[in-house]
Amino acid sequence: MIVIHASFPIDPDRREEALELIEDLVDESQTEDGMIDYRATTDVAEPNVVRFFERYEDEAALGAHTQTGHFQEFEAALPDLLAGDPEVTRFDVESAEELEL
């Protein structure tokens, strides 16, 4: 499994536009083959930071995601929406289990 965690600082003046694009990106991405989970949320402490949490079955699923129209549309718009540098981290995970609380 591949896990991506990404943080995007959004320009406050472009926040509503960014959130609309992100909502479309999430909705479309969740339907892709090989997608385990795809979520975006605003940071509680920094409401203009959007964090993505993505889980893919494998490299092929991740590669296919980057070729979709919805991803490419978001990627093209992103430079005009940002208020700083994004941070993206990839994790290659061999196993995962849900913890009981």
C-alpha positions in Angstrom: 0.0 0.0 0.0 1.1 3.5 -0.7 0.1 6.4 1.6 0.5 10.0 0.7 0.2 12.8 3.2 0.2 16.3 1.7 -0.3 19.8 3.2 -1.2 22.8 1.1 -1.2 26.3 2.5 -4.0 28.1 0.6 -4.1 31.8 -0.1 -7.0 33.1 2.1 -8.3 35.2 -0.8 -8.6 32.0 -3.0 -9.8 29.7 -0.2 -13.4 29.2 -1.5 -12.2 28.5 -5.0 -9.6 26.1 -3.7 -12.2 24.3 -1.5 -14.5 23.8 -4.5 -11.8 22.3 -6.6 -10.7 20.1 -3.7 -14.2 18.9 -3.1 -14.5 17.9 -6.8 -11.0 16.3 -6.7 -11.9 14.2 -3.6 -15.3 13.1 -5.0 -13.8 12.0 -8.3 -10.7 10.4 -6.8 -12.7 8.2 -4.4 -14.2 6.4 -7.4 -10.9 5.4 -9.0 -9.8 1.7 -9.3 -7.1 0.9 -6.7 -8.0 3.8 -4.5 -8.4 2.7 -0.9 -9.1 6.1 0.7 -8.8 9.7 -0.5 -9.6 12.5 1.9 -8.9 16.2 2.4 -9.6 18.4 5.4 -8.7 21.8 6.7 -6.4 22.0 9.6 -8.0 22.9 12.9 -5.2 25.2 14.0 -4.6 26.7 10.6 -7.9 26.8 8.6 -6.1 27.9 5.4 -4.0 24.7 5.3 -5.6 21.7 3.6 -4.3 18.3 4.4 -4.7 15.3 2.1 -4.6 11.7 3.2 -4.5 9.2 0.3 -4.1 5.4 0.3 -3.5 3.4 -2.9 -3.4 -0.3 -3.4 -0.2 -0.1 -5.4 2.1 2.0 -7.7 -0.2 1.5 -10.7 -3.2 3.0 -8.8 -1.1 6.0 -7.8 0.2 6.5 -11.3 -3.3 6.2 -12.8 -4.5 8.8 -10.3 -2.0 11.4 -11.5 -3.2 10.9 -15.1 -6.8 11.6 -14.4 -8.4 14.8 -15.7 -9.6 15.8 -12.2 -6.0 15.5 -10.8 -4.5 17.4 -13.7 -7.1 20.2 -13.4 -6.3 20.6 -9.7 -2.5 20.4 -10.3 -2.8 23.1 -13.0 -4.8 25.4 -10.7 -2.7 24.8 -7.6 0.2 27.4 -8.1 -2.4 30.2 -8.2 -4.1 28.9 -5.0 -1.0 28.5 -2.8 0.2 30.8 -0.1 3.5 28.9 0.4 5.2 25.7 -0.4 3.3 22.4 -0.2 4.7 19.5 1.7 4.1 16.0 0.3 5.3 12.8 2.0 5.0 9.3 0.6 4.9 6.2 2.8 5.3 2.6 1.4 3.4 0.5 3.9 3.8 -3.3 4.2 1.0 -3.8 6.7 -1.5 -1.8 8.7 -4.1 -2.6 11.3 -6.8 -0.6 13.0 -6.1 0.1 16.7 -8.7 -0.4 19.4 -9.2 2.6 21.7 
